[in-house]
Amino acid sequence: MSRPVTFPAAAAAAAWAAAAVLAALQSRGLVVPSSFTLCPVRLLTGHLCPGCGMGRSVVSAMRGAWGASFAQHPLGLSFLLLWTAWLTWGAFNLSRGREFSEGFLPVVRRPAFAWTALAATIIAHVARVV
């Protein structure tokens, strides 16, 4: 018996699909949201936050524009790879009747990974701003 998909997993899958659609539209020249932002920090202060550009970076990576992806956010491609792997693993788990994230990279669930990811984000942010 398969288990239901939790809201965070469903939302992550929907966001991935939306990014893929946006990448497909951009590759055909139909959508160019490069100046558009939903970042509240950027909207309120005009300054980049540590995550600014991540969405554009992911979409660029999905289009195969690796240089643009890295220029928009250095961690975008690694985020996309981890996100895609997690969704693929989750789909595989669901097909076997398991919890969505069960067994996915146990290292990701350790506090050291979270601190390392935070440090990488801050370092990338400082490098982009300076």
Backbone hydrogen bonds, N-H to C=O, Kabsch-Sander energy under -0.5 kcal/mol:
donor,donor_aa,acceptor,acceptor_aa,energy
10,A,6,T,-2.3
11,A,7,F,-3.0
12,A,8,P,-2.4
13,A,9,A,-2.3
14,A,10,A,-2.4
15,A,11,A,-2.4
16,W,12,A,-2.2
17,A,13,A,-2.3
18,A,14,A,-2.4
19,A,15,A,-2.3
20,A,16,W,-2.3
21,V,17,A,-2.4
22,L,18,A,-2.6
23,A,19,A,-2.5
24,A,20,A,-2.2
25,L,21,V,-2.6
26,Q,22,L,-2.7
27,S,23,A,-2.4
28,R,24,A,-0.8
28,R,25,L,-0.6
29,G,26,Q,-1.8
30,L,25,L,-2.7
31,V,25,L,-0.5
36,F,33,P,-1.0
43,L,39,C,-2.5
44,L,40,P,-2.4
45,T,41,V,-2.8
46,G,41,V,-0.6
46,G,42,R,-1.5
47,H,41,V,-0.6
52,C,49,C,-1.3
54,M,51,G,-2.3
57,S,53,G,-2.5
58,V,54,M,-2.5
59,V,55,G,-2.3
60,S,56,R,-2.4
61,A,57,S,-2.3
62,M,58,V,-2.2
63,R,59,V,-1.4
64,G,60,S,-0.6
64,G,61,A,-0.9
65,A,60,S,-2.5
66,W,64,G,-1.5
69,S,65,A,-2.4
70,F,66,W,-2.5
71,A,67,G,-2.3
72,Q,68,A,-2.1
73,H,69,S,-1.9
76,G,73,H,-1.8
79,F,75,L,-2.3
80,L,76,G,-2.5
81,L,77,L,-2.5
82,L,78,S,-2.3
83,W,79,F,-2.9
84,T,80,L,-2.8
85,A,81,L,-2.3
86,W,82,L,-2.4
87,L,83,W,-2.4
88,T,84,T,-2.5
89,W,85,A,-2.7
90,G,86,W,-2.6
91,A,87,L,-2.3
92,F,88,T,-2.2
93,N,89,W,-2.8
94,L,90,G,-2.7
95,S,91,A,-1.9
96,R,92,F,-0.9
96,R,93,N,-0.9
97,G,94,L,-1.4
98,R,93,N,-2.6
102,E,99,E,-0.7
104,F,101,S,-2.3
105,L,103,G,-0.7
108,V,105,L,-2.3
109,R,105,L,-0.6
109,R,106,P,-1.1
110,R,107,V,-1.3
113,F,110,R,-0.8
114,A,110,R,-1.4
115,W,111,P,-2.5
116,T,112,A,-2.3
117,A,113,F,-2.9
118,L,114,A,-2.4
119,A,115,W,-2.5
120,A,116,T,-2.6
121,T,117,A,-2.2
122,I,118,L,-2.4
123,I,119,A,-2.8
124,A,120,A,-2.5
125,H,121,T,-2.2
126,V,122,I,-2.8
127,A,123,I,-2.5
128,R,124,A,-1.8
129,V,125,H,-2.3
130,V,126,V,-2.5
